[in-house]
């Protein structure tokens, strides 16, 4: 019996089309899988970190507050917006966000969550005096789209809250917290916990509108119940206008570059 000889070899279409043949860096099914979560976490750190280094951002002043406050809202809220905007201007003009005498390092650059409301106001103040500002935005079903006043090259989008908060905290020379809700509380208590446990260096933490914060959080009750030490209350300061916020930051040891 004569053997059958196959003269036409199959083509390699199936091999070329196989998901396993995709370059790993271009394979979204692979990159977005559970096993690559750590890699995605690293990418979210590295992308923002490299951009901030290119811009010479050495330190920031983080400003947080409600995304729901509008410039044309009720009088109290409109005042919060105006003062956050004013603070963005003050910090940017006096803190070292602009290059000084040819120095390529920037200090105390306004950094926000990048969204609307009071975060927009702080970015807007920096924009109006020609200073860069940072927006650490995050993908959410609502509210979080970047405001138009963040510096475009310093406007970042995160999936992971943890990495976003790390970037907000790691360069912070100060935290200024305007009235807000759960998201604002999240950032406030993140930094307070890092300071209370000495996992972060001493930085001023100023809450804007003392009456609001006293009505929302009874800090003294935490001491009375033994949940925090009386000395922990010294981590928090209050101010009721933008100029007073700046004075409090400086009085509490805000690091200013030489010549500013």
VOLUM-586157 format. One record per residue: residue number from 0; x, y, z of N, C-alpha, C in turn. Coordinates in steps of 0.05 Angstrom, whole numbers. Each point is the difference from the previous one (the first is absolute). Example, Ala and Ser with C-alpha at 12.3 -4.5 7.8 and 13.67 -1.06 7.14 Angstrom:
<nodes>
NODE  num    n.c1    n.c2    n.c3   ca.c1   ca.c2   ca.c3    c.c1    c.c2    c.c3
NODE    0     264    -114     156     -18      24       0      18      24       0
NODE    1      -7      21     -14      16      24       1     -15      22      14
</nodes>
This chain:
<nodes>
NODE  num    n.c1    n.c2    n.c3   ca.c1   ca.c2   ca.c3    c.c1    c.c2    c.c3
NODE    0      17     -24       0     -17      24       0      18      25       0
NODE    1      -7      18     -17      16      24      -2     -10      21      20
NODE    2      19      15      15      -7      20      19     -11      25     -14
NODE    3     -19      13      13     -11      25     -11      18      23       8
NODE    4       9      15     -19      18      22       4     -16      26      -1
NODE    5       1      16      22     -14      26       1      19      21     -12
NODE    6      -8      11     -21      18      20     -13      -6      29       7
NODE    7     -24       6      10      -8      27       8       1       3      30
NODE    8      20      14      11       1       4      29     -21      21       8
NODE    9     -11      -2      24     -20      20       9      14      27       3
NODE   10     -16      21      -4      12      26       5       0       7      30
NODE   11      12      22       8       3       7      28     -20      21       9
NODE   12     -23       1     -13     -20      20       7      -9      -4      29
NODE   13      -5     -24       9      -9      -5      27      20       8      20
NODE   14      26      -4      -5      21       7      18       2      31       3
NODE   15      -2      13     -22       2      29       0     -24      13      15
NODE   16     -23     -13      -2     -24      11      12      -3      -8      29
NODE   17      16     -18      10      -3      -9      28       7      21      20
NODE   18     -16       4      21       7      19      21      27      -4      12
NODE   19      10     -24       1      26      -5      11      22      12     -16
NODE   20      -5       6     -26      21      11     -17       2      31       2
NODE   21     -20      12      12       1      29       3      25       8      17
NODE   22      12      23      -7      20      11      18     -13       6      27
NODE   23      13      -8      21     -12       3      27      -7      29       6
NODE   24      17      19      -9      -6      28       6     -24      11     -15
NODE   25      -8     -15     -22     -23      10     -16     -25     -18       4
NODE   26       2     -19      18     -22     -18       4     -17       9      24
NODE   27     -22      14      -6     -17      11      21     -14     -22      16
NODE   28      -8     -21     -13     -12     -22      15      19     -10      22
NODE   29      25      -2      -6      20      -8      19       6      21      21
NODE   30       4      25      -9       7      22      18     -23       6      20
NODE   31     -25      -4      -9     -23       7      17      -9     -24      16
NODE   32      14     -22      -1      -7     -24      16       8       2      29
NODE   33     -11     -17      16       5       1      29      30      -3       7
NODE   34      14     -17     -16      28      -5       7      18      24      -4
NODE   35      -9      20     -15      16      23      -6      -7      25      16
NODE   36     -16      -4      21      -9      22      16      24      15      12
NODE   37      20     -14      10      24      13      11      15      16     -21
NODE   38       1     -10     -25      13      15     -21     -16      26      -6
NODE   39     -26      -2      -1     -16      24      -5       4      20      22
NODE   40       2      -9      24       5      17      23      27      15      -4
NODE   41      20     -15      -8      26      12      -5      -1      21     -23
NODE   42     -15      -6     -21      -3      18     -22     -13      26       8
NODE   43     -20      -1      17     -13      24      10      18      17      17
NODE   44      18     -13      14      20      16      15      20      12     -19
NODE   45      12     -16     -18      22       9     -16      -8      22     -20
NODE   46     -23      -2     -12      -8      19     -21      -2      28      12
NODE   47     -14       3      23      -2      27      12      26       9      11
NODE   48      15     -18      12      26       7      12      19      11     -21
NODE   49       2     -12     -23      18       9     -21      -8      28     -10
NODE   50     -26       4      -3     -10      27      -9       6      21      20
NODE   51      -4      -5      25       6      19      21      29       7       2
NODE   52      17     -20      -4      29       4       0       8      17     -24
NODE   53     -12      -5     -23       7      17     -23      -6      29       4
NODE   54     -22       5      15      -8      28       6      15      11      24
NODE   55      17     -15      13      15      10      22     -16       3      26
NODE   56     -23     -14       2     -17       3      24      13     -15      23
NODE   57      10      15      20      12     -12      23     -19      -2      23
NODE   58     -18      19       2     -20      -2      22     -26      13      -8
NODE   59     -21      -6      15     -27      10      -7     -14      10      25
NODE   60     -20      16      -5     -20       5      21     -26     -12     -10
NODE   61     -10     -19      14     -24     -14      -8     -25      15      10
NODE   62     -18       5     -18     -25      13       7     -23     -19      -8
NODE   63     -16      -5      20     -23     -18      -4     -26      13       9
NODE   64     -22      -8     -12     -26      11       8     -21     -12     -19
NODE   65     -25       7       6     -22     -12     -15       1       6     -30
NODE   66      -7     -21     -15      -4       3     -29     -27      13      -7
NODE   67     -17       3      20     -28       8      -5      -4      30       4
NODE   68      21      14       9      -3      29       4       5      15     -26
NODE   69     -17      20      -5       2      15     -25       5      30       6
NODE   70      12      13     -19       6      29       3     -26      16       3
NODE   71     -21      -9     -13     -25      15       0     -21     -13      19
NODE   72      10     -15      19     -18     -13      19     -10      19      22
NODE   73     -12     -11      21      -8      16      23      23      16      12
NODE   74      -6      22      13      21      18       9      23     -13      15
NODE   75      -6     -17      19      21     -13      15      18     -17     -18
NODE   76     -12     -15     -17      16     -17     -18      15      17     -20
NODE   77     -12      21     -10      14      18     -18      25      12      13
NODE   78      -3       6      26      24      10      15      22     -21       2
NODE   79      -8     -25       5      20     -21       1      15      -1     -27
NODE   80     -15       1     -22      12      -2     -26      20      24      -4
NODE   81     -10      24       6      17      24      -4      26      -2      17
NODE   82      -2     -10      24      23      -1      17      19     -22      -8
NODE   83     -10     -22     -10      17     -21     -11      15      10     -25
NODE   84     -14      15     -16      13      12     -24      22      20       8
NODE   85      -7      16      20      19      19      10      25     -13      12
NODE   86      -5     -22      15      22     -15      11      18     -11     -21
NODE   87     -11     -10     -22      16     -10     -22      18      21     -11
NODE   88      -9      25      -1      17      22     -10      22       6      21
NODE   89      -8       2      25      20       7      21      22     -20       1
NODE   90      -7     -25       2      20     -22       2      18       0     -24
NODE   91     -11       3     -24      16      -1     -24      19      24      -3
NODE   92      -8      23      10      17      24      -2      21       0      21
NODE   93      -5     -11      24      18       3      22      15     -26       7
NODE   94      -9     -22     -10      11     -25      10      23     -12     -16
NODE   95       4       9     -25      22     -10     -16      -9     -18     -23
NODE   96     -25       1      -7     -10     -17     -23      12       9     -26
NODE   97       6      26      -2      13      10     -24      30      -2       2
NODE   98      14      -2     -22      29      -2       1      11      26      12
NODE   99      19      -2      18      12      23      12      29       3      -8
NODE  100       7      22     -12      28       6      -8      13     -23     -15
NODE  101     -14     -11     -19      11     -21     -16       0     -28      13
NODE  102      -9      -1      25      -2     -27      13     -22     -16     -14
NODE  103       6     -25      -6     -19     -17     -13     -17     -17      19
NODE  104       3       5      25     -16     -15      20     -24      17       8
NODE  105     -23     -14       3     -24      14       8      -9     -11      27
NODE  106      -7      18      18      -9      -8      27     -29      10       4
NODE  107     -14     -14      18     -26       8       9     -20       5     -23
NODE  108       2     -18     -20     -18       1     -23     -28      -9       9
NODE  109     -20      15      -7     -27      -8       7      -7     -27     -13
NODE  110      -9     -19      17      -9     -26      -9     -27      -6      11
NODE  111     -18      -8     -18     -27      -7       9      -9     -27     -12
NODE  112     -24      -7       6     -11     -25     -12      -8       4     -29
NODE  113       4      24     -10      -4       5     -28     -28       4     -10
NODE  114     -19      -3      19     -28       1      -8     -12      28       1
NODE  115     -26       1      -1     -14      26       1      -2      11      28
NODE  116     -16      21       4      -5      10      27      24      14      12
NODE  117       6      -5      25      21      14      14      28      -8     -10
NODE  118       2     -24     -11      25      -7     -12       5      17     -25
NODE  119     -20       3     -16       2      17     -23       8      29       8
NODE  120     -11       9      21       5      28       9      30       3       6
NODE  121      12     -19      14      28       2       7      18      -1     -25
NODE  122      -6     -18     -18      14      -2     -25      -3      26     -16
NODE  123     -24      11       1      -6      24     -15      17      24      10
NODE  124       3       2      26      17      21      11      28      -1      -9
NODE  125      11     -24      -1      28      -4     -10       1       8     -30
NODE  126     -19      -9     -15      -1       5     -29       0      30      -5
NODE  127     -15      15      16      -3      29      -4      26      16       5
NODE  128      19     -12      15      25      15       4      22     -14     -16
NODE  129      -7     -17     -19      20     -11     -18      17     -22      12
NODE  130     -10     -13      21      15     -21      13     -11     -27      -7
NODE  131      16     -21      -1     -10     -27      -5     -15     -10      25
NODE  132     -18     -18      -4     -14     -14      22      -6     -28      -9
NODE  133      -5     -17      19      -2     -29      -5     -29      -8       6
NODE  134     -10     -19     -17     -26     -12       4       3     -30       1
NODE  135      -4     -12      23       1     -29       3     -28     -11      -2
NODE  136     -10      -4     -25     -27      -8      -4      -3     -30       3
NODE  137     -24      -9       3      -6     -29       2     -25      -7     -15
NODE  138       0     -24     -11     -23     -10     -15     -23      -7      19
NODE  139     -22      14      -2     -23      -5      17     -25       2     -18
NODE  140     -23     -12       9     -24       2     -16     -11      28      -3
NODE  141       7      18      19     -10      27      -2      20      19      13
NODE  142      -3      26      -6      15      22      12      29       3      -9
NODE  143      14     -22      -4      29       3      -5       7       1     -30
NODE  144      -1      23     -11      12       6     -25      19      23       5
NODE  145      23       2     -14      19      21       6     -11      28      -5
NODE  146       6      18      19      -8      28      -5      19      13     -19
NODE  147      -7      22     -13      16      11     -22      23      17       9
NODE  148       5       2      27      21      18      10      25     -15       9
NODE  149      -1     -27       2      24     -15       5      19       3     -24
NODE  150      26       0       5      19       0     -22      -3     -26     -15
NODE  151      -5       1     -26      -6     -25     -15      20     -22       4
NODE  152      26       7       0      21     -20       2       2     -11      29
NODE  153     -14      13      19       0      -8      28     -28      -9       8
NODE  154     -16      -8     -19     -27     -10       6       1     -30      -4
NODE  155      -4     -15      22       3     -29       0     -27     -14       5
NODE  156      -2     -24      -9     -24     -16       4       8     -27      12
NODE  157     -13      -6      23       6     -24      15     -24     -19       0
NODE  158       6     -25       3     -21     -20       5       0      -7      30
NODE  159      23      -1      12       3      -8      28       0      24      19
NODE  160     -19       1      19       0      20      20      26       1      15
NODE  161      11     -24       7      24      -1      17      23      13     -14
NODE  162       4      -4     -26      22      13     -13      -4      30      -3
NODE  163     -25       8      -5      -6      28      -2       7      14      27
NODE  164      -8     -13      22       5      12      27      30       0       6
NODE  165      15     -20     -10      28       0       4      13      24     -14
NODE  166      -8       5     -24      11      23     -15      -8      27      14
NODE  167     -24       1      10      -8      24      14      16       5      25
NODE  168       8     -22      14      13       3      26      30       2      -2
NODE  169      13     -13     -20      29      -4       1      16      25      -4
NODE  170     -11      21     -13      15      25      -4     -12      23      16
NODE  171     -20      -6      16     -15      22      13      16      14      22
NODE  172       3      27      -3      11      17      21     -22       9      19
NODE  173     -25      -2      -9     -23       9      17     -25     -11     -13
NODE  174     -21      -1      17     -26      -8      -9     -20      21       9
NODE  175     -16      10     -19     -21      19       7     -26     -13      -9
NODE  176     -19      -2      19     -25     -14      -5     -23      18       3
NODE  177     -14       5     -23     -24      16       0     -24     -19       6
NODE  178     -23      12       6     -23     -17       6      -6     -21     -21
NODE  179      -7     -23       8      -6     -22     -19     -13     -23      14
NODE  180      -3     -22     -15     -13     -24      10      19     -23       3
NODE  181     -10     -24      -7      16     -25       5      27       1     -13
NODE  182       1       9     -26      26       0     -13      20      19      13
NODE  183     -10      23       9      17      19      14       9     -11      26
NODE  184     -19     -13      15       8     -13      25      21     -21      -4
NODE  185      -2     -15     -22      18     -21      -6      29      11      -1
NODE  186       3      21     -15      27      12      -3      10      12      27
NODE  187     -18      14      14       7      12      25      10     -21      20
NODE  188     -16     -21       3       8     -20      21      23     -18      -9
NODE  189       4      -2     -26      24     -14     -10      25      15      10
NODE  190       1      26      -5      23      16       8       2       2      31
NODE  191     -22       3      13       0       1      30      12     -26      11
NODE  192      -8     -23     -11      10     -25      10      29      -3      -6
NODE  193      10       8     -23      28      -1      -6      16      17      19
NODE  194     -11      24       7      14      17      19      -2     -11      29
NODE  195     -22     -10       8      -3     -10      27      19     -23       5
NODE  196       4     -17     -20      17     -23       2      29       5      -8
NODE  197       6      25      -7      27       8      -9       9     -15     -24
NODE  198     -19      -8     -17       7     -12     -26       5      21     -21
NODE  199      -6      25       7       5      23     -18      13      22      17
NODE  200      17      17     -12      13      21      15     -20      21       8
NODE  201       7      17      20     -19      21       9      -7      19     -23
NODE  202     -25       4      -4      -9      20     -19     -25      15      12
NODE  203      -4      25      -7     -24      14       9     -25     -12     -12
NODE  204     -21      -3      16     -26      -9     -10     -20      21       9
NODE  205     -12      14     -19     -18      22       6     -27      -6     -11
NODE  206     -20       2      17     -28      -3      -8     -13      27      -4
NODE  207     -11       4     -23     -12      26      -7     -29       1      10
NODE  208      -8      22      13     -26       5      11      -4     -17      25
NODE  209      10      11      22       0     -15      26     -29      -7       8
NODE  210     -19      17      -5     -27      -5       9     -11     -25     -14
NODE  211       6      -3     -26      -9     -24     -15      12     -25      13
NODE  212      26       0       3      13     -24       9      -7      -7      29
NODE  213      -4      20      17      -9      -5      28     -28     -12       0
NODE  214     -16       8     -19     -28     -11      -1       0     -28     -11
NODE  215      20      -8     -15       0     -26     -13      15     -21      17
NODE  216      23       8      12      17     -19      14       5      11      28
NODE  217      -6     -16      20       6       8      28      26     -12       8
NODE  218      22      14      -6      26     -10       5       5      -5      30
NODE  219     -11      19      17       4      -3      28     -14     -25      12
NODE  220     -22      -8     -13     -13     -25      10      18     -24      -4
NODE  221      16       0     -20      19     -22      -4      20      -1      23
NODE  222       8      23       9      18       1      24     -15     -10      24
NODE  223     -24      10       4     -16      -7      24      -5     -30       2
NODE  224      -3     -13     -23      -4     -29       0      26     -16      -1
NODE  225      22      14       0      26     -14       0       8     -12     -26
NODE  226     -12      10     -22       6     -11     -26      25      13     -13
NODE  227       6      24       8      24      13      -8      12      15      24
NODE  228      25       7      -1      13      15      22      -7      30      -3
NODE  229       0      14      22      -5      29      -1      20      13     -19
NODE  230      25      -9       0      20      12     -17      -6      -4     -30
NODE  231     -16     -20      -7      -7      -4     -28     -16      24     -11
NODE  232     -14      14      17     -15      24      -9      18      21     -11
NODE  233      26       0       7      19      19      -9       7      -5     -30
NODE  234      -8     -22     -11       5      -6     -28     -17      17     -18
NODE  235     -23      11      10     -19      13     -16      -2      30       7
NODE  236      -1      17     -20      -3      29       4     -23       9     -17
NODE  237     -10      24       7     -24      11     -13       6      28     -11
NODE  238     -13       7     -22       1      27     -11     -25       6     -15
NODE  239      -7      26      -2     -25       7     -12       2      18     -25
NODE  240      23       5      -9       4      13     -26      27      -7     -11
NODE  241       4       4     -26      23     -10     -14      26      12      12
NODE  242       0      26       6      24      12      11       7     -12      27
NODE  243     -21      -6      16       5     -13      26      10     -28      -3
NODE  244      -9     -14     -21      11     -27      -5      30       2      -6
NODE  245       8      19     -17      28       3      -6      17       6      25
NODE  246     -10      19      16      14       7      25       3     -24      18
NODE  247     -21     -16       2       1     -24      17      20     -20     -11
NODE  248       1      -3     -26      19     -19     -12      29       9       7
NODE  249       5      26      -4      27      10       6       7      -2      29
NODE  250     -20       8      18       5      -2      29       5     -29       9
NODE  251     -12     -19     -14       3     -28       8      24     -13     -14
NODE  252      17      15     -13      25     -10     -10      -1      -9     -29
NODE  253     -17      11     -17       0      -6     -28      28       4     -12
NODE  254      10     -20     -14      27       2     -12      -1      18     -25
NODE  255      15      22       1       1      18     -23      28      -1     -12
NODE  256       2       1     -26      27       0     -13      14      26       6
NODE  257      26      -1      -1      17      24       5      -7      21     -21
NODE  258      -3      24       9      -5      22     -18     -29       6      -5
NODE  259     -18     -16      11     -29       5      -3     -10      16      23
</nodes>
